[in-house]
Amino acid sequence: MSQAILDKVEQTAIKENPPQFEIGDTVDVHLRILEGNKERIQVFTGVVIALSGSGSKEMFTVRRIVSGEGVERKFPLHSPRIEKVEVKRSGVVRRAKLYFLRGRVGKAVRLKERRRS
């Protein structure tokens, strides 16, 4: 009984058409940032290294390199703060989680690009 109620509440939070991307894709995540009474869009660019959760609790992790230091950020897929997710390029991967990229430096971090037909 209570699980059915929770499912109905979660359905209201789920986006109609969530962004389509895969693990290994380089994406631009456009976020709405509130500063006082002003709102602006900030772009976080990086490689999707993990997807986790399901339903309204689905998350994705994006990793990028900033001044030689690796930065990871987790985003809720169905968050109203996410304006859009643009796929810049697709990478060829054979894993569900790309945590091995954390230990790599320089050119070794790059992934082969998937050819689109």
Secondary structure, DSSP 8 states (H G I E B T S, - for coil): -HHHHHHHHHHHHS-SS-----TT-EEEEEEEEEETTEEEEEEEEEEEEEEE--GGG-EEEEEEEETTEEEEEEEETT-TTEEEEEEEE-B----S--GGGGG--GGGG---B----
